[in-house]
Amino acid sequence: MECPSNPAHAAAAPSDWVVRWTPLLPAGARVLDVACGHGRHVHWLAGAGHRVTAVDREPPLLAPLAGLATTITADLEANPWPLPEQTFDAVVVTNYLWRALFPALKAAVAPGGLLIYETFAQAHAALGRPRRPEFLLRPGELIEVLRERESPDAAGLLTSETWQVIAFEEGRLPARGDVPEREVQRIVARRGKGPPGHADLLAPPG
């Protein structure tokens, strides 16, 4: 489920969370943008010199991105994960939640790579769409997901892993331009380094 969008999002600014943590990526990093929509993060990441793979279920949204990224049309909620044997230096997810994908998203991060995730939190239901609980993160849920140390590898075998949580925030973000205020939860974590689920930053977003 992706949040409601409109054509203006094609030129929308990237998430400040993604912008803040992009400098942690190595030069020319391989980055997966999941449920990329109109591609605001594809533009940002490709502009920073990274090699982007963009996944979305809507071909008309992917078509303009073909010159910037490898594009994959896939319905992530109805079909198997389209990249079972590939890993990336970073996996980026914003304004999207489908809990069944968590194991695949974690497995898609290469050892030493980053998971950069931001989406709506439970408290957002009081502000607007999305309101359905299945599309809203429970308090601390992203931390809990990374504490689940077993996830399937490319062959479907369970492997144990650890994550270093570099930063975690949950709370209300003020309105910015055409984007209304919203309640979010967001995390950046590195796979395979340090103890799982230990955050260096636990604070409301600023």
N, C-alpha and C positions, 0 to 999 in steps of 0.2 A: 504494500500500500504506500503510495507516494502522496504527499500533501497536494491539495489543489494548486494548480498552476495556471499561468496565462502567458500569452506570447511575450509579454514584457520581460519574462524571466530569461529570455535568450540573452539579454544584455545585463542581467542582474549581477550585482557584485557577489563575489564568492563569500562564503561564510568566513567570519573573522577567525573562527576556530581553525579552519583549514589553512588560512593565511598565516596564522600565528605559528603553526607547527610545520609548515612546509620547509623551513630552513633546516630541519633535522634530517631531511632526505639527502642521500648522496647525489652528486651530479649525475644527471641522466638516469634517474631512478625509474624503475618499472612500477607504474602505479595503476591500480584498478579502481575505477569510479563506478560504484554499484548503484543501479537505478539513477542514472545520470541526468535524466530529464532533458532540459534544453542545453545542458552542457556548460553551466557557469564554471564548474570546477575543471572541466576538460580544458577550457580556455585558459584558466589560471595556471594549471599544472603544465600544460604544453608550453605556455609562454615562459615558464620558469625553466624550460629545457628538459622536462621529464617525458618519458615514453608512456603514453596513457592508453589503457584499454578501457573502453566505455561500454557498459551494458545497460540496456533498457528494453522494454517490451514494445516500444512505439517506433517503428521504422522512420516516420516523418521527423521525429526528434533527432534520430541518429544521423540522418542523411547529411545535414549541414556540418557534421563533425568529422566526416570521413577524411578530410585533409589534415586533421589535427590528431586523430587517435585511431587505433584499431577498434572498430565498432562491432558489437555483437548484439543481435536481436534475440532476446530470450524472455519468456515469461517465467520469472524466478519463483513464482508462487504456484504454478501449475505443472512445471516441468523440472527434470533433474538439473542440478548445478551444471552450467555449461563449460566450466573450466576445471574439471576434476584433477588434472595432473599439472596445473600451473600454479606457481607461487609468485608473489610480487614483493617489491621493497616496501610498498604501502598499499593498504586497502582503505578507501575513503567511502564513507556512507553518510549522507545527510538527508534529513526529512523523509526517512524511509524506515519501516520496521516490519519485518516478517520473521518471527522468532525461530521458525524452523530452519532459517538460513544461518543461524549463529555458528554451528559447527563448521559449515563450509567456509564462512567468512574467516574464521580463525585459522583454518587449515590453509587458506589462500595466502596468508602472510608468511613470507619466508623467514627462517630463523634470523633474528636480528632486525627484522622489518617492523613496520608500524601499522597499527590499527588506529585510524582516525574516524571517530564516530560521533555524530550529533543528531538527535531527533527529539521529538516532542515528549514531554514528561506528563505524568498522570494529572498534575494540577492544571495542565493546559485546557482540560475539558471545560473549565469555567470561563475560558476566554474565547473559544471558537473551535473550528474544525482543525484537526480531527478530534472527535469526542469518544469514539468507541474504544473501550479498554484494550482491545487487542492491538491497537495502533499507538498506544501510549506506554512509555516505560514506567515501571514501578520504581519507587525510591531506591536508589542504589543498584538497580538491576544490571547495569553494564559492569559494575564491579563483580557482581555475583557471577555473571557469564564468564568472566575471565578466571574466576576461582574454580570453575569446573575444568579440571586439568586434563580430562580425557576427551579427545576429539578424533574423528576419523581422518586418516591420511588419505592420499590419492587412491590407495588400493582398498579403502574402506576399513582398514584395520585401526583399532584404537591405539592412540599414542598419548603418552603423558607429556605435558608441556608446562612451562612457567611463563609468566608475563610480568614485566615491570610496568606498573602504571605510572606514567610520567606526569599526567595531570588529569584531574576529574573535577567536573563542576556540575551542579544542578541548581536550577532556580530560574528567576524571571529575567528575560532580556528586554530592554526598552525598545520601543518602536524605532525603526531606522528607515528613513525614506518612505517607500511604499510598503515596507514590511511592518506589520503591526507587532505589538508586544506579544511575547510568547513565553511559555514555560518549557525549558529544555533540560536535557541531560546530555552530557558530552564527555568524551574520554579520548586520550591518546595513550597508547600502551605499546611497549616493545616486546616482541615475542622472543622467548628463550633467554632472557636476561633477568636475574634477580628473582626474589620471591613473588609468587602470584598474588595479585590483589592488594599490594601495598602501595598506596598513593603518596606521591610527594606533595600533592596539592589537593586539599579537600575544601572547596570554598564555593560560594555562590558565584555565578558569572558576573563579571563586571561590565 
